[in-house]
Amino acid sequence: MEKKIMTQTKPILVTGASSGIGKLVTEVLSQKGHLVYACARKKVDITMLNKMENVTSFQLDVTNPLDVQEVVTRVKQEGKGLFGLVNNAGVGDSWPILATSEEMLHRVFNVNVYGHLRVTNALISFLIESQGRIVNISSVSGLITPTFLGTYSMSKHALEAWSNALSLELENYNVKVSIIEPGNYKSNIVNAAVPVLLKRFQETTTNLFQKEIESILSQDEEAINRREKLPSPVEVVDAVLDALFNEHPKPRYLVISQLETDLFLSVLKYQFVKISQLFKDNTHEFTLKDLRNLLDEVINEN
């Protein structure tokens, strides 16, 4: 299918716009002449964002319903409607799942899942009116589950399921929903998580995973250094732009750097493992030929 890109400028709201993917998305959209409602939690970031051309910034903590309602009020006051919503706000976490409390779990889900739901539900009338776009920033961790990233991975798997449900429910309203699944790119997510993990470690009594927790903290320091050497998320931004402005956006964009072929293969292998587990010793028997034919059918349909 030939790619058709809309060229008319549109109003787009971006959450988590103060750093990383969100900031770069905001910069690129503003440079292309789009009106960007850039959302961030801290006043210092609001000041920084307001200096960009074509950007109007809103203070927004996605865990705060009052903040969300204030954003709705501000969008109404601007009087230009809303075409696109980029749900980018997110927090990271790295901790043994058996040492994870409900409070720890809620901290991550409150941003990565409930936060997106709050913002989307509040703004959906604008998006239905414009027959617009919703772009949800997920992760490869929404497809695979790395060791000690259980909570984060759970939140991203939930985001994937929510996005799928949203896409089906909005189909009759001509609102397109896309999921972006980035691999490893330069971002602030690890830096932001480290102080939380250090405080948690200091408050944690000895448990089964004491050595593992110490190892996690050591790895997080290394991860910060590694992330500084990772490529800028330009490819992720390209995927976001395609999801926003392609007349036929893809439902999901797996975006992994050319330098990370092993990660890409790991994601594919993980999906094949799940398929093999579904078919092993199952009453419904399929041959390898049957599966190949099914794969060909799915690829041709998409």
DRENKE-620454 format. One record per residue (C-alpha): residue number from 0; residue in one letter; x, y negated, z negated. Coordinates in pm, 1 decimal. Each point is the difference from the previous one (the first is absolute). Last residue first. Layout:
site nr=NUM	rest=a	X=X	Y=Y	Z=Z .
...
END
This chain:
site nr=301	rest=n	X=-162.7	Y=717.6	Z=-712.5 .
site nr=300	rest=e	X=-222.9	Y=258.9	Z=167.4 .
site nr=299	rest=n	X=294.5	Y=144.6	Z=195.1 .
site nr=298	rest=i	X=204.9	Y=40.0	Z=-318.7 .
site nr=297	rest=v	X=-289.6	Y=173.2	Z=-178.2 .
site nr=296	rest=e	X=-56.0	Y=246.2	Z=285.9 .
site nr=295	rest=d	X=371.0	Y=77.7	Z=33.1 .
site nr=294	rest=l	X=18.6	Y=69.1	Z=-374.9 .
site nr=293	rest=l	X=-303.4	Y=229.4	Z=20.4 .
site nr=292	rest=n	X=155.5	Y=188.5	Z=291.2 .
site nr=291	rest=r	X=323.2	Y=38.0	Z=-195.9 .
site nr=290	rest=l	X=-194.4	Y=123.5	Z=-303.3 .
site nr=289	rest=d	X=-184.0	Y=261.1	Z=205.5 .
site nr=288	rest=k	X=328.4	Y=114.3	Z=157.8 .
site nr=287	rest=l	X=152.1	Y=41.9	Z=-346.1 .
site nr=286	rest=t	X=-289.9	Y=231.6	Z=-76.6 .
site nr=285	rest=f	X=-287.4	Y=-94.7	Z=-226.7 .
site nr=284	rest=e	X=-163.9	Y=201.9	Z=-275.5 .
site nr=283	rest=h	X=-282.7	Y=-140.1	Z=-210.5 .
site nr=282	rest=t	X=-0.6	Y=216.5	Z=-313.0 .
site nr=281	rest=n	X=312.9	Y=-182.9	Z=-111.9 .
site nr=280	rest=d	X=313.1	Y=187.0	Z=-107.0 .
site nr=279	rest=k	X=215.0	Y=-294.4	Z=115.2 .
site nr=278	rest=f	X=-201.0	Y=-244.8	Z=210.9 .
site nr=277	rest=l	X=-22.6	Y=-292.9	Z=-239.7 .
site nr=276	rest=q	X=358.6	Y=48.2	Z=-118.3 .
site nr=275	rest=s	X=121.2	Y=-10.8	Z=361.1 .
site nr=274	rest=i	X=-182.1	Y=-330.7	Z=52.9 .
site nr=273	rest=k	X=153.3	Y=-147.8	Z=-314.5 .
site nr=272	rest=v	X=346.2	Y=110.0	Z=112.6 .
site nr=271	rest=f	X=-60.0	Y=-153.9	Z=343.4 .
site nr=270	rest=q	X=-85.4	Y=-335.3	Z=-159.9 .
site nr=269	rest=y	X=316.7	Y=13.3	Z=-212.5 .
site nr=268	rest=k	X=204.2	Y=85.3	Z=310.0 .
site nr=267	rest=l	X=-125.5	Y=-313.5	Z=174.5 .
site nr=266	rest=v	X=88.9	Y=-223.5	Z=-295.2 .
site nr=265	rest=s	X=339.1	Y=167.8	Z=-38.5 .
site nr=264	rest=l	X=69.6	Y=-49.9	Z=372.2 .
site nr=263	rest=f	X=-58.5	Y=-374.0	Z=-37.4 .
site nr=262	rest=l	X=221.0	Y=-9.2	Z=-309.6 .
site nr=261	rest=d	X=279.6	Y=181.0	Z=184.1 .
site nr=260	rest=t	X=-27.3	Y=-244.0	Z=292.5 .
site nr=259	rest=e	X=70.2	Y=-288.0	Z=-236.1 .
site nr=258	rest=l	X=228.0	Y=-231.5	Z=199.2 .
site nr=257	rest=q	X=-268.3	Y=-47.1	Z=265.5 .
site nr=256	rest=s	X=-202.1	Y=-166.0	Z=-276.6 .
site nr=255	rest=i	X=-332.7	Y=151.7	Z=-100.4 .
site nr=254	rest=v	X=-338.1	Y=-155.3	Z=71.7 .
site nr=253	rest=l	X=-293.4	Y=243.2	Z=-6.4 .
site nr=252	rest=y	X=-287.4	Y=-209.6	Z=134.6 .
site nr=251	rest=r	X=-355.2	Y=113.7	Z=-71.2 .
site nr=250	rest=p	X=-346.0	Y=-58.8	Z=146.9 .
site nr=249	rest=k	X=160.0	Y=-135.6	Z=319.6 .
site nr=248	rest=p	X=-119.7	Y=-335.4	Z=125.1 .
site nr=247	rest=h	X=-207.6	Y=-26.9	Z=321.4 .
site nr=246	rest=e	X=-41.1	Y=-371.8	Z=68.0 .
site nr=245	rest=n	X=352.1	Y=-43.9	Z=-138.0 .
site nr=244	rest=f	X=-1.1	Y=-306.9	Z=-224.5 .
site nr=243	rest=l	X=1.2	Y=102.6	Z=-365.0 .
site nr=242	rest=a	X=130.2	Y=356.7	Z=24.4 .
site nr=241	rest=d	X=263.5	Y=-111.0	Z=250.7 .
site nr=240	rest=l	X=107.5	Y=-282.2	Z=-229.4 .
site nr=239	rest=v	X=27.0	Y=240.1	Z=-296.0 .
site nr=238	rest=a	X=208.2	Y=241.6	Z=210.0 .
site nr=237	rest=d	X=236.2	Y=-280.8	Z=103.4 .
site nr=236	rest=v	X=28.1	Y=-98.6	Z=-367.4 .
site nr=235	rest=v	X=106.7	Y=354.6	Z=-85.5 .
site nr=234	rest=e	X=260.3	Y=-8.0	Z=277.3 .
site nr=233	rest=v	X=139.1	Y=-327.0	Z=-141.8 .
site nr=232	rest=p	X=34.8	Y=154.7	Z=-346.7 .
site nr=231	rest=s	X=360.7	Y=-121.3	Z=-42.9 .
site nr=230	rest=p	X=242.4	Y=289.9	Z=24.2 .
site nr=229	rest=l	X=136.7	Y=159.9	Z=-316.8 .
site nr=228	rest=k	X=326.7	Y=-122.6	Z=-153.0 .
site nr=227	rest=e	X=-166.7	Y=-188.9	Z=-286.4 .
site nr=226	rest=r	X=-213.4	Y=308.8	Z=-51.4 .
site nr=225	rest=r	X=310.4	Y=205.2	Z=-79.3 .
site nr=224	rest=n	X=105.3	Y=-231.7	Z=-282.7 .
site nr=223	rest=i	X=-348.6	Y=9.8	Z=-151.6 .
site nr=222	rest=a	X=-7.9	Y=378.1	Z=45.2 .
site nr=221	rest=e	X=325.2	Y=36.4	Z=-194.9 .
site nr=220	rest=e	X=-158.1	Y=-176.3	Z=-297.0 .
site nr=219	rest=d	X=-308.3	Y=217.4	Z=46.6 .
site nr=218	rest=q	X=217.0	Y=312.1	Z=8.2 .
site nr=217	rest=s	X=138.9	Y=-75.3	Z=-346.1 .
site nr=216	rest=l	X=-349.2	Y=-60.3	Z=-133.0 .
site nr=215	rest=i	X=-121.1	Y=323.8	Z=157.0 .
site nr=214	rest=s	X=295.4	Y=193.8	Z=-146.4 .
site nr=213	rest=e	X=-82.6	Y=-120.7	Z=-350.1 .
site nr=212	rest=i	X=-358.8	Y=109.2	Z=60.4 .
site nr=211	rest=e	X=118.3	Y=341.3	Z=121.3 .
site nr=210	rest=k	X=211.8	Y=47.0	Z=-310.0 .
site nr=209	rest=q	X=-293.3	Y=-86.2	Z=-227.1 .
site nr=208	rest=f	X=-245.3	Y=213.4	Z=196.2 .
site nr=207	rest=l	X=-121.6	Y=242.2	Z=-263.6 .
site nr=206	rest=n	X=-50.7	Y=-279.6	Z=-251.6 .
site nr=205	rest=t	X=194.0	Y=-229.2	Z=-232.4 .
site nr=204	rest=t	X=-195.0	Y=-309.7	Z=-97.7 .
site nr=203	rest=t	X=-68.9	Y=-268.6	Z=258.6 .
site nr=202	rest=e	X=-3.8	Y=-368.2	Z=-96.1 .
site nr=201	rest=q	X=345.0	Y=-76.8	Z=139.7 .
site nr=200	rest=f	X=-81.2	Y=199.8	Z=313.0 .
site nr=199	rest=r	X=-321.1	Y=-196.2	Z=57.6 .
site nr=198	rest=k	X=185.6	Y=-329.3	Z=-30.1 .
site nr=197	rest=l	X=256.5	Y=121.5	Z=254.8 .
site nr=196	rest=l	X=-275.8	Y=124.6	Z=232.2 .
site nr=195	rest=v	X=-185.0	Y=-332.5	Z=-5.2 .
site nr=194	rest=p	X=323.6	Y=-193.9	Z=57.8 .
site nr=193	rest=v	X=82.8	Y=234.4	Z=295.1 .
site nr=192	rest=a	X=-333.0	Y=-26.4	Z=184.8 .
site nr=191	rest=a	X=46.9	Y=-349.7	Z=145.2 .
site nr=190	rest=n	X=343.6	Y=83.9	Z=138.3 .
site nr=189	rest=v	X=-140.1	Y=320.4	Z=152.3 .
site nr=188	rest=i	X=-284.7	Y=-181.1	Z=179.4 .
site nr=187	rest=n	X=207.3	Y=-294.5	Z=123.4 .
site nr=186	rest=s	X=33.9	Y=113.7	Z=358.9 .
site nr=185	rest=k	X=252.5	Y=104.7	Z=265.6 .
site nr=184	rest=y	X=-141.2	Y=294.7	Z=188.6 .
site nr=183	rest=n	X=-44.2	Y=367.6	Z=-78.3 .
site nr=182	rest=g	X=-295.4	Y=163.8	Z=174.2 .
site nr=181	rest=p	X=-313.6	Y=-195.1	Z=77.0 .
site nr=180	rest=e	X=-350.7	Y=148.7	Z=28.9 .
site nr=179	rest=i	X=-234.1	Y=-265.8	Z=141.9 .
site nr=178	rest=i	X=-370.0	Y=88.0	Z=-16.5 .
site nr=177	rest=s	X=-251.1	Y=-151.2	Z=240.3 .
site nr=176	rest=v	X=-366.8	Y=-97.9	Z=-37.0 .
site nr=175	rest=k	X=-204.2	Y=-143.2	Z=288.9 .
site nr=174	rest=v	X=-320.1	Y=-194.6	Z=-67.4 .
site nr=173	rest=n	X=-249.3	Y=64.3	Z=279.8 .
site nr=172	rest=y	X=-294.0	Y=4.6	Z=-245.0 .
site nr=171	rest=n	X=-98.9	Y=356.0	Z=97.6 .
site nr=170	rest=e	X=355.5	Y=117.5	Z=-76.4 .
site nr=169	rest=l	X=3.5	Y=-161.6	Z=-343.4 .
site nr=168	rest=e	X=-97.7	Y=311.7	Z=-196.1 .
site nr=167	rest=l	X=239.9	Y=227.2	Z=187.8 .
site nr=166	rest=s	X=295.9	Y=-235.5	Z=-36.1 .
site nr=165	rest=l	X=-70.5	Y=-58.9	Z=-367.7 .
site nr=164	rest=a	X=-3.3	Y=373.4	Z=-69.1 .
site nr=163	rest=n	X=336.4	Y=43.2	Z=174.2 .
site nr=162	rest=s	X=142.7	Y=-300.9	Z=-183.4 .
site nr=161	rest=w	X=-119.1	Y=140.0	Z=-333.9 .
site nr=160	rest=a	X=164.0	Y=335.7	Z=75.8 .
site nr=159	rest=e	X=331.3	Y=-167.7	Z=92.7 .
site nr=158	rest=l	X=-12.5	Y=-226.2	Z=-305.2 .
site nr=157	rest=a	X=-55.5	Y=304.9	Z=-220.6 .
site nr=156	rest=h	X=308.9	Y=163.4	Z=153.2 .
site nr=155	rest=k	X=185.3	Y=-326.5	Z=-69.1 .
site nr=154	rest=s	X=-105.5	Y=-4.1	Z=-364.5 .
site nr=153	rest=m	X=92.1	Y=365.6	Z=-45.1 .
site nr=152	rest=s	X=341.7	Y=-66.4	Z=156.7 .
site nr=151	rest=y	X=69.8	Y=-279.4	Z=-247.8 .
site nr=150	rest=t	X=-103.2	Y=221.5	Z=-290.2 .
site nr=149	rest=g	X=193.1	Y=302.6	Z=126.0 .
site nr=148	rest=l	X=324.7	Y=-175.3	Z=92.7 .
site nr=147	rest=f	X=202.6	Y=225.7	Z=-228.0 .
site nr=146	rest=t	X=69.9	Y=244.9	Z=286.0 .
site nr=145	rest=p	X=-119.5	Y=-124.0	Z=338.8 .
site nr=144	rest=t	X=-363.8	Y=50.5	Z=104.3 .
site nr=143	rest=i	X=-61.1	Y=-20.4	Z=374.7 .
site nr=142	rest=l	X=-264.7	Y=-175.6	Z=209.7 .
site nr=141	rest=g	X=-94.1	Y=-295.3	Z=-222.0 .
site nr=140	rest=s	X=365.3	Y=-8.4	Z=-104.4 .
site nr=139	rest=v	X=71.2	Y=-91.9	Z=363.1 .
site nr=138	rest=s	X=-154.4	Y=-326.9	Z=-112.3 .
site nr=137	rest=s	X=-330.2	Y=-193.4	Z=-2.6 .
site nr=136	rest=i	X=-52.2	Y=-355.5	Z=120.7 .
site nr=135	rest=n	X=-369.3	Y=-35.2	Z=82.5 .
site nr=134	rest=v	X=-99.9	Y=-200.0	Z=306.8 .
site nr=133	rest=i	X=-363.5	Y=-109.5	Z=22.6 .
site nr=132	rest=r	X=-111.9	Y=-154.6	Z=328.0 .
site nr=131	rest=g	X=-281.6	Y=-218.9	Z=123.9 .
site nr=130	rest=q	X=-350.1	Y=20.0	Z=136.0 .
site nr=129	rest=s	X=-14.9	Y=-371.1	Z=-93.6 .
site nr=128	rest=e	X=-322.7	Y=33.0	Z=-202.1 .
site nr=127	rest=i	X=105.3	Y=340.2	Z=-133.1 .
site nr=126	rest=l	X=333.5	Y=-144.5	Z=-113.2 .
site nr=125	rest=f	X=-160.1	Y=-295.4	Z=-179.7 .
site nr=124	rest=s	X=-251.9	Y=230.7	Z=-174.6 .
site nr=123	rest=i	X=285.7	Y=231.2	Z=-105.6 .
site nr=122	rest=l	X=182.7	Y=-260.9	Z=-206.1 .
site nr=121	rest=a	X=-94.4	Y=107.0	Z=-353.9 .
site nr=120	rest=n	X=-5.7	Y=370.5	Z=83.6 .
site nr=119	rest=t	X=345.2	Y=-27.2	Z=156.8 .
site nr=118	rest=v	X=154.4	Y=-189.1	Z=-291.7 .
site nr=117	rest=r	X=-137.8	Y=230.6	Z=-266.9 .
site nr=116	rest=l	X=80.1	Y=319.0	Z=196.5 .
site nr=115	rest=h	X=356.3	Y=-111.1	Z=65.0 .
site nr=114	rest=g	X=48.6	Y=-67.8	Z=-371.4 .
site nr=113	rest=y	X=-166.3	Y=327.7	Z=-97.6 .
site nr=112	rest=v	X=253.2	Y=200.2	Z=202.3 .
site nr=111	rest=n	X=358.1	Y=-128.4	Z=-18.2 .
site nr=110	rest=v	X=-55.3	Y=-259.0	Z=-272.9 .
site nr=109	rest=n	X=-218.0	Y=169.9	Z=-261.6 .
site nr=108	rest=f	X=131.6	Y=337.7	Z=116.7 .
site nr=107	rest=v	X=352.7	Y=-86.1	Z=-113.9 .
site nr=106	rest=r	X=-86.2	Y=-135.8	Z=-344.2 .
site nr=105	rest=h	X=-272.1	Y=265.1	Z=-42.7 .
site nr=104	rest=l	X=252.5	Y=282.5	Z=27.1 .
site nr=103	rest=m	X=226.2	Y=-154.3	Z=-261.4 .
site nr=102	rest=e	X=-298.9	Y=-48.8	Z=-233.5 .
site nr=101	rest=e	X=-117.8	Y=355.8	Z=61.5 .
site nr=100	rest=s	X=341.7	Y=116.4	Z=-117.7 .
site nr=99	rest=t	X=274.4	Y=143.1	Z=219.3 .
site nr=98	rest=a	X=246.8	Y=245.9	Z=-154.4 .
site nr=97	rest=l	X=-143.2	Y=292.3	Z=196.1 .
site nr=96	rest=i	X=16.5	Y=-213.8	Z=317.0 .
site nr=95	rest=p	X=372.1	Y=-59.3	Z=-44.2 .
site nr=94	rest=w	X=67.4	Y=-368.9	Z=74.8 .
site nr=93	rest=s	X=68.4	Y=-228.2	Z=297.4 .
site nr=92	rest=d	X=-245.6	Y=-283.6	Z=54.5 .
site nr=91	rest=g	X=-55.5	Y=-263.0	Z=265.7 .
site nr=90	rest=v	X=-246.5	Y=-287.1	Z=15.8 .
site nr=89	rest=g	X=-214.1	Y=-126.9	Z=285.7 .
site nr=88	rest=a	X=-155.6	Y=-298.3	Z=174.0 .
site nr=87	rest=n	X=-16.5	Y=62.5	Z=377.3 .
site nr=86	rest=n	X=-369.0	Y=2.4	Z=86.4 .
site nr=85	rest=v	X=9.3	Y=-187.4	Z=330.1 .
site nr=84	rest=l	X=-344.9	Y=-144.6	Z=69.9 .
site nr=83	rest=g	X=-81.0	Y=-133.0	Z=346.5 .
site nr=82	rest=f	X=-268.5	Y=-209.2	Z=164.1 .
site nr=81	rest=l	X=-107.2	Y=-238.7	Z=-274.1 .
site nr=80	rest=g	X=-235.1	Y=-297.9	Z=12.4 .
site nr=79	rest=k	X=112.6	Y=-350.2	Z=88.2 .
site nr=78	rest=g	X=-195.1	Y=-194.0	Z=-262.2 .
site nr=77	rest=e	X=296.0	Y=-65.1	Z=-230.2 .
site nr=76	rest=q	X=-253.2	Y=-21.5	Z=-283.6 .
site nr=75	rest=k	X=-120.6	Y=353.8	Z=67.4 .
site nr=74	rest=v	X=358.4	Y=130.2	Z=-12.6 .
site nr=73	rest=r	X=52.1	Y=-188.0	Z=-327.9 .
site nr=72	rest=t	X=-312.7	Y=149.1	Z=-158.6 .
site nr=71	rest=v	X=102.8	Y=352.9	Z=101.8 .
site nr=70	rest=v	X=346.7	Y=-63.8	Z=-145.1 .
site nr=69	rest=e	X=-160.2	Y=-114.4	Z=-326.2 .
site nr=68	rest=q	X=-194.2	Y=326.4	Z=-13.9 .
site nr=67	rest=v	X=323.2	Y=198.2	Z=24.6 .
site nr=66	rest=d	X=164.0	Y=-207.9	Z=-272.3 .
site nr=65	rest=l	X=-300.1	Y=61.6	Z=-227.0 .
site nr=64	rest=p	X=15.7	Y=375.3	Z=73.7 .
site nr=63	rest=n	X=362.8	Y=14.9	Z=-125.6 .
site nr=62	rest=t	X=191.0	Y=311.9	Z=108.1 .
site nr=61	rest=v	X=66.0	Y=-153.5	Z=343.3 .
site nr=60	rest=d	X=192.2	Y=-284.7	Z=-165.3 .
site nr=59	rest=l	X=-55.8	Y=-285.7	Z=241.4 .
site nr=58	rest=q	X=123.1	Y=-357.0	Z=21.9 .
site nr=57	rest=f	X=-103.8	Y=-118.1	Z=345.3 .
site nr=56	rest=s	X=227.8	Y=-132.8	Z=272.6 .
site nr=55	rest=t	X=-94.6	Y=-187.3	Z=315.0 .
site nr=54	rest=v	X=249.1	Y=66.3	Z=277.2 .
site nr=53	rest=n	X=0.8	Y=-154.6	Z=348.8 .
site nr=52	rest=e	X=358.2	Y=-127.8	Z=-47.0 .
site nr=51	rest=m	X=184.7	Y=139.1	Z=-299.3 .
site nr=50	rest=k	X=57.5	Y=-226.8	Z=-300.6 .
site nr=49	rest=n	X=-314.4	Y=136.4	Z=-164.3 .
site nr=48	rest=l	X=171.3	Y=337.7	Z=-35.1 .
site nr=47	rest=m	X=274.5	Y=-137.0	Z=-225.2 .
site nr=46	rest=t	X=-244.4	Y=-183.9	Z=-226.8 .
site nr=45	rest=i	X=-217.9	Y=310.5	Z=-29.4 .
site nr=44	rest=d	X=311.4	Y=201.4	Z=-84.0 .
site nr=43	rest=v	X=81.6	Y=-231.6	Z=-291.4 .
site nr=42	rest=k	X=-362.2	Y=27.1	Z=-113.7 .
site nr=41	rest=k	X=29.3	Y=377.3	Z=-35.1 .
site nr=40	rest=r	X=-257.0	Y=261.0	Z=103.5 .
site nr=39	rest=a	X=12.0	Y=-24.5	Z=379.5 .
site nr=38	rest=c	X=-248.0	Y=-40.1	Z=286.2 .
site nr=37	rest=a	X=67.3	Y=-141.7	Z=345.7 .
site nr=36	rest=y	X=-306.3	Y=-120.3	Z=190.8 .
site nr=35	rest=v	X=155.9	Y=-17.8	Z=343.3 .
site nr=34	rest=l	X=-134.2	Y=-208.7	Z=288.8 .
site nr=33	rest=h	X=158.7	Y=147.9	Z=311.4 .
site nr=32	rest=g	X=242.5	Y=-208.4	Z=203.9 .
site nr=31	rest=k	X=249.9	Y=268.5	Z=96.7 .
site nr=30	rest=q	X=248.4	Y=-137.0	Z=-253.4 .
site nr=29	rest=s	X=-266.3	Y=35.2	Z=-270.7 .
site nr=28	rest=l	X=-55.6	Y=365.9	Z=87.6 .
site nr=27	rest=v	X=374.5	Y=69.4	Z=-4.8 .
site nr=26	rest=e	X=56.7	Y=-169.2	Z=-336.3 .
site nr=25	rest=t	X=-301.5	Y=162.4	Z=-165.8 .
site nr=24	rest=v	X=97.3	Y=347.5	Z=123.7 .
site nr=23	rest=l	X=353.5	Y=-63.4	Z=-128.6 .
site nr=22	rest=k	X=-132.3	Y=-100.4	Z=-341.7 .
site nr=21	rest=g	X=-228.8	Y=299.1	Z=-25.8 .
site nr=20	rest=i	X=268.2	Y=247.3	Z=109.7 .
site nr=19	rest=g	X=250.3	Y=-112.7	Z=-260.9 .
site nr=18	rest=s	X=-88.0	Y=-294.0	Z=-222.1 .
site nr=17	rest=s	X=-263.3	Y=-254.7	Z=-106.2 .
site nr=16	rest=a	X=-285.8	Y=117.4	Z=221.8 .
site nr=15	rest=g	X=-139.7	Y=270.0	Z=-228.6 .
site nr=14	rest=t	X=-341.3	Y=-47.0	Z=159.4 .
site nr=13	rest=v	X=-34.5	Y=-125.6	Z=358.1 .
site nr=12	rest=l	X=-311.6	Y=-174.9	Z=133.7 .
site nr=11	rest=i	X=-24.6	Y=-61.9	Z=376.0 .
site nr=10	rest=p	X=-176.9	Y=-282.2	Z=186.4 .
site nr=9	rest=k	X=33.4	Y=57.3	Z=375.6 .
site nr=8	rest=t	X=188.0	Y=-144.1	Z=297.2 .
site nr=7	rest=q	X=-122.5	Y=115.3	Z=341.0 .
site nr=6	rest=t	X=243.2	Y=233.6	Z=176.6 .
site nr=5	rest=m	X=-171.9	Y=335.3	Z=-42.7 .
site nr=4	rest=i	X=224.6	Y=283.3	Z=116.9 .
site nr=3	rest=k	X=-106.9	Y=263.5	Z=249.9 .
site nr=2	rest=k	X=214.4	Y=314.5	Z=7.7 .
site nr=1	rest=e	X=-81.0	Y=219.3	Z=297.8 .
site nr=0	rest=m	X=-133.3	Y=339.6	Z=-100.3 .
END
